[in-house]
Amino acid sequence: MGVASTKFIAKLASSLCKPDGKLVVPKNSILEFLHPLPVGALWGVGQRTEEILTRAGCKTVGDVAAMPLRTLQKTVGAAAGAHLFELANGRDPRRVSVEEHDKSIGSEETFDIDVTDHRRMHKEILHLATKVGERLRSSGYSGRTVSIKVRFADFKTITRSRTLHQSTDSGHEIYATARGLYDALRLDQPRIRLIGVRVEHLGGDGAGGSEQLMFGDPDHGWRDAEQAVDAAAKRFGSGAIRPATLVPRKQAPNKSEPAT
């Protein structure tokens, strides 16, 4: 949990103190907190913008704040330059709205120790996709776009997304898509700090609101199985049934804790 006087700083603080911490950034300490961070920490700085700023000599947020506004706008464009200049100086006028409807549903995992094993990452993606599918179904939503977020040890963050032909709330389909996006990155000895899975472009009534689904159907059988898992979870508790890959080796499945 991050606490600050602006939405951007609060969000940034929350990402720095995950998984179980709380970070309070007093208003008079915002610049002291913000300026030493790498330029990629700024909201709106993707891989391309980060490369441009680095070539311009901006390696930290403080470097961006010190650059004259007109120079920054010539470097990254008028609108982007004005936006980054404000954020780099700790200014974010956006108000907090408590009435917004869900635009996406996702889940993230921040690691205490950087992860370099692709098999571990596949397992984490499965865990996150399963959680996202459960949240979608319990909320009555489905979505067409699956995205992943990968943050590396140096705080550099990349996102990738894929839009499906049909909305889904199936954790299995979300996992297959998210893993495909991750594998397509072709990372060589990565040091990953955070992985996230998200479903966007949400609609109501779930994925099966307009068609009859059959358990044996190759496209939708997983969704039916997951609905059965949801029903079991309501009766026996969350995690009573889970993908076998996610069952710890020291905690082999037994009669009271079956695995799918």
Rosetta silent file (secondary structure, phi, psi, omega in degrees, C-alpha in Angstrom):
SEQUENCE: MGVASTKFIAKLASSLCKPDGKLVVPKNSILEFLHPLPVGALWGVGQRTEEILTRAGCKTVGDVAAMPLRTLQKTVGAAAGAHLFELANGRDPRRVSVEEHDKSIGSEETFDIDVTDHRRMHKEILHLATKVGERLRSSGYSGRTVSIKVRFADFKTITRSRTLHQSTDSGHEIYATARGLYDALRLDQPRIRLIGVRVEHLGGDGAGGSEQLMFGDPDHGWRDAEQAVDAAAKRFGSGAIRPATLVPRKQAPNKSEPAT
SCORE:     score description
SCORE:     0.000 S_00000001
   1 L     0.000  129.810  176.900    0.000    0.000    0.000 S_00000001
   2 E  -110.828  137.071 -179.820    1.318    3.405   -0.980 S_00000001
   3 E  -123.868  124.774 -179.732    0.174    6.631    0.713 S_00000001
   4 L  -159.166  177.291 -176.824    0.908   10.040   -0.806 S_00000001
   5 L   -87.198   -7.473  176.318   -0.670   13.354   -1.719 S_00000001
   6 L  -132.786  157.634 -178.128   -1.045   12.458   -5.434 S_00000001
   7 H   -63.924  -42.358 -177.282   -2.291    9.393   -7.288 S_00000001
   8 H   -62.713  -47.912 -178.322    0.969    8.892   -9.215 S_00000001
   9 H   -66.127  -38.309  179.229    3.233    8.970   -6.162 S_00000001
  10 H   -63.562  -43.306  178.818    0.865    6.699   -4.200 S_00000001
  11 H   -64.065  -43.232  179.444    0.822    4.170   -7.036 S_00000001
  12 H   -63.937  -41.773  178.674    4.589    4.300   -7.376 S_00000001
  13 H   -62.983  -38.977 -179.635    5.055    3.878   -3.633 S_00000001
  14 H   -64.912  -36.491 -179.522    2.767    0.844   -3.619 S_00000001
  15 H   -70.740  -27.910 -178.248    4.814   -0.837   -6.365 S_00000001
  16 H   -81.514  -20.365 -176.592    8.052   -0.267   -4.425 S_00000001
  17 L  -108.971   10.722  175.818    6.834   -1.779   -1.160 S_00000001
  18 L   -67.115  154.297    9.635    5.181   -4.929   -2.524 S_00000001
  19 L   -91.291  -22.866 -169.966    4.350   -7.628   -1.623 S_00000001
  20 L  -130.163   23.460 -173.846    3.324   -6.901    1.963 S_00000001
  21 L  -105.242  178.429  173.767    4.570   -3.455    2.895 S_00000001
  22 L  -136.464  131.713 -179.382    3.289    0.071    3.378 S_00000001
  23 E  -128.568  122.223  178.602    5.156    3.166    2.234 S_00000001
  24 E  -105.663  125.238  178.824    4.119    6.703    3.207 S_00000001
  25 L  -112.208  102.593  179.708    5.595    9.571    1.175 S_00000001
  26 L   -61.542  153.182 -176.845    5.002   12.926    2.952 S_00000001
  27 H   -59.249  -36.602 -177.841    4.167   15.874    0.704 S_00000001
  28 H   -82.826    3.050  179.099    7.380   17.687    1.600 S_00000001
  29 H  -118.962   10.825 -175.253    9.465   14.589    0.740 S_00000001
  30 H   -60.061  -49.379 -176.265    8.039   13.806   -2.706 S_00000001
  31 H   -67.548  -36.148  176.652   11.030   15.040   -4.713 S_00000001
  32 H   -62.116  -36.796  177.718   13.497   13.356   -2.363 S_00000001
  33 H   -75.355  -40.339 -168.773   11.620   10.088   -2.947 S_00000001
  34 H   -82.629  -43.459 -167.619   11.018   10.561   -6.665 S_00000001
  35 L   -66.353  -30.661  178.435   14.162   12.030   -8.199 S_00000001
  36 L   -74.689  -12.199 -176.043   16.648    9.163   -7.552 S_00000001
  37 L   -70.492  152.311  177.308   14.353    6.642   -9.315 S_00000001
  38 E   -64.285  153.714 -174.578   15.162    5.481  -12.864 S_00000001
  39 H   -60.435  -26.355  179.195   13.402    7.347  -15.645 S_00000001
  40 H   -66.733  -11.123  178.760   11.348    4.223  -16.444 S_00000001
  41 H   -74.445  -16.678 -179.032    9.458    4.732  -13.167 S_00000001
  42 L   -71.894  133.436  177.716    7.544    7.647  -14.722 S_00000001
  43 L   -62.054  124.210  179.922    4.004    6.836  -15.775 S_00000001
  44 L   102.553   -5.955  178.925    3.898    6.870  -19.598 S_00000001
  45 L   -94.285  102.978  175.351    7.566    6.041  -20.176 S_00000001
  46 L   -93.580 -168.850 -175.402    7.719    2.871  -22.246 S_00000001
  47 H   -60.705  -46.385 -177.516   10.707    1.207  -23.854 S_00000001
  48 H   -64.795  -47.025 -179.654   10.905    3.609  -26.808 S_00000001
  49 H   -64.284  -37.998  178.697   10.513    6.774  -24.721 S_00000001
  50 H   -62.273  -40.629  178.354   13.052    5.510  -22.207 S_00000001
  51 H   -62.581  -41.883  179.982   15.602    5.001  -24.993 S_00000001
  52 H   -64.799  -45.146 -179.285   15.011    8.550  -26.258 S_00000001
  53 H   -65.643  -38.770  179.090   15.350   10.070  -22.795 S_00000001
  54 H   -63.286  -41.987  177.632   18.483    8.062  -22.055 S_00000001
  55 H   -63.950  -28.118  178.846   20.124    9.303  -25.255 S_00000001
  56 L   -83.894    2.271  177.111   19.220   12.826  -24.137 S_00000001
  57 L    93.866   10.153 -179.576   21.094   12.260  -20.875 S_00000001
  58 L  -100.113  102.670  178.216   18.094   11.519  -18.638 S_00000001
  59 L  -102.395  -23.893 -179.887   18.774    8.427  -16.580 S_00000001
  60 E  -123.350  166.117  176.324   16.789    9.357  -13.483 S_00000001
  61 H   -61.607  -35.382  178.095   13.515   11.134  -12.791 S_00000001
  62 H   -61.321  -35.447  177.528   15.570   13.995  -11.367 S_00000001
  63 H   -63.819  -39.546  178.019   17.296   14.396  -14.730 S_00000001
  64 H   -65.329  -43.020 -179.535   13.904   14.804  -16.403 S_00000001
  65 H   -63.369  -32.050 -177.624   12.817   17.380  -13.805 S_00000001
  66 H   -80.555  -16.748 -178.947   16.029   19.364  -14.369 S_00000001
  67 L   -74.800  135.159  176.090   15.599   19.514  -18.160 S_00000001
  68 L   -56.676  142.498 -175.330   13.969   22.729  -19.447 S_00000001
  69 H   -56.417  -46.066 -177.821   10.374   22.120  -20.456 S_00000001
  70 H   -63.396  -36.660  177.818   10.853   23.251  -24.050 S_00000001
  71 H   -66.201  -42.406  178.873   13.870   20.991  -24.458 S_00000001
  72 H   -63.457  -40.075  179.350   11.935   18.051  -23.054 S_00000001
  73 H   -67.388  -35.632  175.502    9.034   18.751  -25.418 S_00000001
  74 H   -67.659  -28.454 -176.934   11.386   18.866  -28.397 S_00000001
  75 H   -78.251  -44.532 -173.843   12.812   15.542  -27.270 S_00000001
  76 H  -120.432    0.503 -177.584    9.606   13.503  -26.740 S_00000001
  77 L   107.651  154.444 -173.696    6.839   15.710  -28.163 S_00000001
  78 H   -62.389  -51.892 -176.157    4.808   18.598  -26.792 S_00000001
  79 H   -67.720  -48.081 -179.243    2.086   16.641  -24.968 S_00000001
  80 H   -63.427  -38.970 -179.772    4.342   13.868  -23.638 S_00000001
  81 H   -63.771  -43.228  178.287    6.988   16.395  -22.591 S_00000001
  82 H   -64.317  -40.532  179.900    4.497   18.472  -20.604 S_00000001
  83 H   -63.079  -48.047 -177.176    3.084   15.319  -18.986 S_00000001
  84 H   -69.405  -34.364  178.612    6.495   13.951  -17.958 S_00000001
  85 H   -62.428  -42.582  178.984    7.696   17.350  -16.740 S_00000001
  86 H   -64.726  -48.010 -178.877    4.749   17.611  -14.355 S_00000001
  87 H   -63.243  -42.684 -178.364    5.166   14.070  -13.028 S_00000001
  88 H   -63.342  -23.710  177.286    8.936   14.419  -12.638 S_00000001
  89 L   -98.777   14.672  172.804    8.325   17.471  -10.469 S_00000001
  90 L    79.399   17.194 -177.568    5.819   15.606   -8.300 S_00000001
  91 L  -107.620  128.172  178.074    2.686   17.211   -9.716 S_00000001
  92 L  -150.757  101.030 -172.397   -0.396   15.166  -10.594 S_00000001
  93 L   -80.889   -0.926 -176.292   -3.729   17.033  -10.423 S_00000001
  94 L   -61.899  138.594  177.453   -5.953   14.002  -11.021 S_00000001
  95 L   -90.253  155.595  176.609   -8.651   13.493   -8.395 S_00000001
  96 L   -83.594  125.234  177.073   -9.503   10.145   -6.839 S_00000001
  97 L  -109.947  130.396 -178.908  -12.820    8.792   -8.081 S_00000001
  98 L  -102.042    4.264 -175.975  -14.566    6.071   -6.077 S_00000001
  99 L  -109.327    6.058 -177.230  -17.385    5.545   -8.574 S_00000001
 100 L   -69.682  141.440  174.172  -15.421    4.207  -11.544 S_00000001
 101 L   -83.652  154.771  179.546  -16.520    0.917  -13.067 S_00000001
 102 L   -60.390  126.216  174.121  -13.968   -1.818  -13.660 S_00000001
 103 L   -99.975  -19.106  178.464  -12.162   -1.290  -16.959 S_00000001
 104 E  -160.372  161.191  176.114   -9.916   -4.300  -16.457 S_00000001
 105 E  -131.432  128.444 -177.162   -9.234   -7.093  -13.994 S_00000001
 106 E  -151.822  177.986  178.741   -5.732   -8.275  -13.273 S_00000001
 107 E  -150.818  144.769 -178.902   -3.278   -9.641  -10.753 S_00000001
 108 E  -130.627  157.519  175.572    0.428   -9.080  -10.161 S_00000001
 109 E  -134.330  122.930  174.607    3.214  -10.774   -8.234 S_00000001
 110 E  -103.776  130.089 -173.585    6.321   -8.972   -6.973 S_00000001
 111 E   -94.265  141.219  175.344    9.192  -11.280   -6.041 S_00000001
 112 E   -67.178  -34.893  177.780   11.424  -10.873   -3.003 S_00000001
 113 E  -124.081  132.946 -178.142   14.301  -12.271   -5.098 S_00000001
 114 E   -54.634  138.037 -176.933   14.573  -11.655   -8.838 S_00000001
 115 E   -98.549  133.343  179.589   13.424  -14.647  -10.879 S_00000001
 116 L  -121.354   -2.091 -174.803   15.571  -15.978  -13.736 S_00000001
 117 L   -97.171  120.509 -179.321   13.894  -19.355  -14.343 S_00000001
 118 H   -64.543  -34.530  178.870   11.413  -19.510  -17.231 S_00000001
 119 H   -64.833  -37.913  176.005    9.662  -22.550  -15.701 S_00000001
 120 H   -64.202  -39.264 -179.972    9.066  -20.562  -12.513 S_00000001
 121 H   -66.929  -39.699  176.746    7.642  -17.735  -14.619 S_00000001
 122 H   -60.138  -40.173  179.267    5.280  -20.112  -16.437 S_00000001
 123 H   -65.347  -41.948  178.965    4.044  -21.317  -13.066 S_00000001
 124 H   -65.996  -38.454  178.032    3.507  -17.754  -11.823 S_00000001
 125 H   -63.887  -40.752  176.759    1.623  -16.848  -15.008 S_00000001
 126 H   -61.760  -44.550  179.215   -0.649  -19.859  -14.486 S_00000001
 127 H   -59.577  -46.375 -178.525   -1.272  -18.809  -10.877 S_00000001
 128 H   -68.276  -42.467  179.948   -2.127  -15.238  -11.900 S_00000001
 129 H   -62.985  -37.407  177.640   -4.280  -16.284  -14.858 S_00000001
 130 H   -63.500  -43.755  178.203   -6.236  -18.635  -12.606 S_00000001
 131 H   -63.181  -42.828 -178.962   -6.879  -15.798  -10.123 S_00000001
 132 H   -64.448  -42.155  177.316   -7.942  -13.416  -12.890 S_00000001
 133 H   -60.655  -42.909  178.174  -10.336  -15.994  -14.329 S_00000001
 134 H   -60.996  -43.796 -179.346  -11.891  -16.545  -10.898 S_00000001
 135 H   -66.647  -38.332  177.823  -12.356  -12.791  -10.390 S_00000001
 136 H   -62.227  -48.535 -176.799  -13.899  -12.351  -13.830 S_00000001
 137 H   -66.583  -38.639 -179.250  -16.431  -15.134  -13.295 S_00000001
 138 H   -69.788  -24.931  179.609  -17.337  -14.005   -9.780 S_00000001
 139 H   -92.541   -7.078 -178.327  -17.904  -10.459  -11.074 S_00000001
 140 L    76.941   21.576 -179.314  -19.916  -11.560  -14.105 S_00000001
 141 E  -108.181  160.026  165.217  -17.367  -10.101  -16.530 S_00000001
 142 E  -142.696  162.502 -177.369  -15.438  -11.387  -19.517 S_00000001
 143 E  -143.074  158.752 -175.931  -12.838   -9.611  -21.631 S_00000001
 144 E  -101.088  -21.045 -174.818  -11.332   -9.707  -25.083 S_00000001
 145 E  -114.223  125.595  177.457   -7.799   -8.429  -24.476 S_00000001
 146 E  -106.758  131.036  179.728   -5.179  -10.294  -22.431 S_00000001
 147 E  -132.414  154.872  173.622   -2.044   -8.404  -21.414 S_00000001
 148 E  -123.635  152.945  173.732    1.086   -9.097  -19.402 S_00000001
 149 E  -126.061  131.012  179.501    3.411   -6.754  -17.536 S_00000001
 150 E  -125.999  122.474  176.731    7.038   -7.637  -16.876 S_00000001
 151 E  -114.801  130.378 -176.027    9.245   -5.514  -14.634 S_00000001
 152 E   -94.979  175.390 -175.752   12.950   -6.253  -14.485 S_00000001
 153 L   -60.910  -29.298 -179.586   15.506   -5.800  -11.711 S_00000001
 154 L   -87.042   10.728  177.781   16.511   -2.392  -13.103 S_00000001
 155 L    78.558   -2.241  174.711   12.857   -1.243  -12.857 S_00000001
 156 L   -65.067  134.103 -175.398   12.429   -1.283  -16.638 S_00000001
 157 E  -126.589  134.490  176.210    8.856   -2.358  -17.396 S_00000001
 158 E  -127.590  151.798  175.710    7.360   -3.720  -20.604 S_00000001
 159 E  -129.408  150.195  175.808    3.807   -4.712  -21.502 S_00000001
 160 E  -140.777  147.297 -178.976    2.420   -6.886  -24.274 S_00000001
 161 E  -143.647  159.430  176.942   -1.197   -7.608  -25.185 S_00000001
 162 E  -144.594  132.425  178.269   -3.284   -9.708  -27.550 S_00000001
 163 E   -96.605  128.056 -176.601   -6.956   -9.277  -28.460 S_00000001
 164 E   -85.455  163.219  177.653   -8.938  -12.500  -28.789 S_00000001
 165 E   -70.487  -26.518 -175.811  -11.644  -13.244  -31.330 S_00000001
 166 E  -141.802  144.626  178.459  -14.136  -13.784  -28.508 S_00000001
 167 E   -60.163  150.910 -179.136  -14.444  -12.585  -24.922 S_00000001
 168 E  -142.061  152.745  167.436  -13.305  -15.012  -22.252 S_00000001
 169 L  -130.471   19.809 -178.055  -13.398  -15.539  -18.507 S_00000001
 170 L   -89.418  121.151  176.996  -11.506  -18.832  -18.667 S_00000001
 171 H   -59.874  -34.693  179.289   -8.291  -18.976  -16.663 S_00000001
 172 H   -63.660  -44.884 -179.631   -6.999  -21.674  -19.025 S_00000001
 173 H   -70.319  -37.282  176.861   -7.431  -19.457  -22.084 S_00000001
 174 H   -62.634  -42.112  179.243   -6.013  -16.437  -20.253 S_00000001
 175 H   -63.349  -47.205 -178.342   -2.974  -18.513  -19.263 S_00000001
 176 H   -58.973  -41.581 -179.430   -2.380  -19.831  -22.775 S_00000001
 177 H   -70.199  -45.524 -178.713   -2.512  -16.304  -24.193 S_00000001
 178 H   -64.814  -40.731  178.599   -0.391  -14.745  -21.431 S_00000001
 179 H   -65.447  -39.002  177.442    2.242  -17.481  -21.651 S_00000001
 180 H   -60.466  -40.201  177.714    2.387  -17.031  -25.421 S_00000001
 181 H   -64.887  -41.281  179.469    3.016  -13.304  -24.926 S_00000001
 182 H   -65.810  -47.771 -178.363    5.748  -14.029  -22.379 S_00000001
 183 H   -62.541  -32.538 -179.382    7.477  -16.670  -24.508 S_00000001
 184 L   -67.413  -16.477  177.376    7.408  -14.328  -27.510 S_00000001
 185 L   -69.640  -24.605  178.708    9.664  -11.923  -25.570 S_00000001
 186 L    50.871   52.986 -177.946   12.492  -14.474  -25.954 S_00000001
 187 L   -74.307  136.619  179.258   14.222  -13.246  -22.827 S_00000001
 188 L  -107.809  111.917 -178.828   17.804  -14.396  -22.319 S_00000001
 189 L    49.850   60.692 -178.120   18.687  -14.897  -18.650 S_00000001
 190 L   -73.904  154.671  169.999   16.109  -12.396  -17.398 S_00000001
 191 L  -120.424   96.303 -170.502   16.092  -10.937  -13.888 S_00000001
 192 E  -101.232  129.760  179.611   12.400  -10.369  -13.298 S_00000001
 193 E   -96.080  -34.267 -175.291   11.074   -8.452  -10.300 S_00000001
 194 E  -144.895  142.739  172.104    7.360   -8.431  -11.157 S_00000001
 195 E  -131.128  138.630  179.790    4.960  -10.275  -13.448 S_00000001
 196 E  -136.497  148.217  175.716    1.351   -9.282  -14.056 S_00000001
 197 E  -127.618  134.951 -175.802   -1.585  -10.686  -16.024 S_00000001
 198 E  -143.780  146.825  173.731   -4.623   -8.557  -16.928 S_00000001
 199 E  -117.742  130.496 -174.975   -7.824   -8.853  -18.961 S_00000001
 200 E  -122.755  179.686 -177.679   -9.229   -5.691  -20.530 S_00000001
 201 E    56.535   60.203 -173.484  -12.182   -4.558  -22.673 S_00000001
 202 E   -79.685  149.393  172.425  -14.649   -6.008  -20.200 S_00000001
 203 E  -138.348  161.384 -177.574  -18.274   -6.826  -20.831 S_00000001
 204 E   -85.723  175.595  176.214  -21.021   -8.220  -18.610 S_00000001
 205 L    69.853   14.814  175.416  -22.780  -11.604  -18.433 S_00000001
 206 L    68.351 -176.597 -176.167  -19.580  -13.634  -18.711 S_00000001
 207 L   -84.115  -17.283 -173.100  -18.281  -15.384  -21.818 S_00000001
 208 L  -107.653   21.330 -174.052  -21.131  -17.804  -22.146 S_00000001
 209 L   -70.223  -19.120 -173.923  -24.096  -15.470  -22.082 S_00000001
 210 L  -120.766    7.212 -179.521  -25.098  -15.987  -25.720 S_00000001
 211 L  -146.939  154.925  178.541  -24.281  -19.592  -26.523 S_00000001
 212 L   -84.832  123.862 -177.769  -24.815  -23.085  -25.159 S_00000001
 213 L  -103.316  141.125  179.484  -21.552  -24.563  -23.911 S_00000001
 214 L  -115.514  140.623 -177.425  -20.758  -28.261  -23.805 S_00000001
 215 L   -60.170  -37.015 -176.920  -18.207  -29.823  -21.495 S_00000001
 216 L   -80.643   -6.034 -178.233  -16.713  -31.883  -24.326 S_00000001
 217 L   -68.010  129.135 -174.143  -16.348  -28.912  -26.653 S_00000001
 218 L   -64.768  -25.453 -177.701  -12.603  -28.353  -27.279 S_00000001
 219 L   -85.070  -29.895 -170.132  -12.920  -24.543  -27.159 S_00000001
 220 L  -123.745    1.443 -178.423  -15.056  -24.170  -24.055 S_00000001
 221 H   -60.157  -34.477  179.543  -14.661  -27.347  -22.003 S_00000001
 222 H   -64.086  -37.125 -179.107  -12.153  -25.641  -19.731 S_00000001
 223 H   -64.755  -41.402  177.766  -14.616  -22.916  -18.843 S_00000001
 224 H   -61.592  -41.944  178.629  -17.204  -25.481  -17.764 S_00000001
 225 H   -63.125  -39.429 -179.153  -14.589  -27.212  -15.625 S_00000001
 226 H   -68.444  -33.737  175.421  -13.612  -23.901  -14.064 S_00000001
 227 H   -64.360  -36.392  176.384  -17.220  -23.141  -13.191 S_00000001
 228 H   -66.279  -37.976  176.626  -17.310  -26.480  -11.368 S_00000001
 229 H   -63.873  -39.542  177.560  -14.131  -25.464   -9.514 S_00000001
 230 H   -59.367  -43.021 -179.963  -15.810  -22.182   -8.546 S_00000001
 231 H   -63.865  -39.934  178.436  -18.725  -24.105   -7.081 S_00000001
 232 H   -66.838  -37.221 -179.610  -16.351  -26.338   -5.099 S_00000001
 233 H   -64.692  -36.122  177.849  -14.444  -23.312   -3.830 S_00000001
 234 H   -64.114  -31.712 -177.451  -17.652  -21.811   -2.451 S_00000001
 235 H   -87.424  -41.307 -172.621  -18.272  -24.990   -0.506 S_00000001
 236 H  -109.621   -6.553  179.825  -14.768  -26.015    0.580 S_00000001
 237 L   104.830  152.514 -179.507  -12.853  -22.740    0.417 S_00000001
 238 L   -61.634  136.015 -179.870  -10.551  -21.053   -2.067 S_00000001
 239 L    88.807   -0.482  178.490   -7.694  -23.290   -3.199 S_00000001
 240 L   -62.574  -35.734  174.817   -9.518  -26.531   -2.435 S_00000001
 241 L  -126.901  132.158 -177.802   -9.106  -27.404   -6.106 S_00000001
 242 E  -150.784  163.890  174.909   -6.277  -26.001   -8.158 S_00000001
 243 L   -57.661  139.239 -176.217   -4.126  -26.882  -11.195 S_00000001
 244 H   -58.173  -31.994  179.307   -1.778  -29.730  -10.276 S_00000001
 245 H   -59.820  -28.012 -176.299    1.209  -27.589  -11.313 S_00000001
 246 H   -92.024   -0.419  177.067    0.409  -25.195   -8.472 S_00000001
 247 L   -81.745  118.985  179.383    0.288  -27.862   -5.752 S_00000001
 248 L   -57.291  143.654 -178.612    3.555  -27.649   -3.734 S_00000001
 249 L   -60.977  -33.185  179.367    5.586  -30.860   -3.859 S_00000001
 250 L   -76.637  -10.536 -177.969    5.650  -31.033   -0.064 S_00000001
 251 L  -120.563   66.506 -177.052    1.878  -30.720   -0.079 S_00000001
 252 L   -62.134  143.915 -179.280    0.829  -33.617   -2.270 S_00000001
 253 L   -61.807  142.955  176.855   -2.905  -33.727   -3.071 S_00000001
 254 E  -133.492 -169.789 -174.621   -5.018  -35.940   -0.821 S_00000001
 255 L   -64.243  -30.907 -177.824   -8.674  -36.768   -0.416 S_00000001
 256 L   -89.300   -9.829  179.988   -9.419  -33.482    1.313 S_00000001
 257 E  -140.076   76.524 -178.297   -7.463  -31.400   -1.190 S_00000001
 258 L   -71.555  159.140  177.436   -7.906  -32.713   -4.730 S_00000001
 259 E  -123.187  148.181  178.525   -6.083  -31.244   -7.697 S_00000001
 260 L   -87.704    0.000    0.000   -7.324  -30.778  -11.229 S_00000001
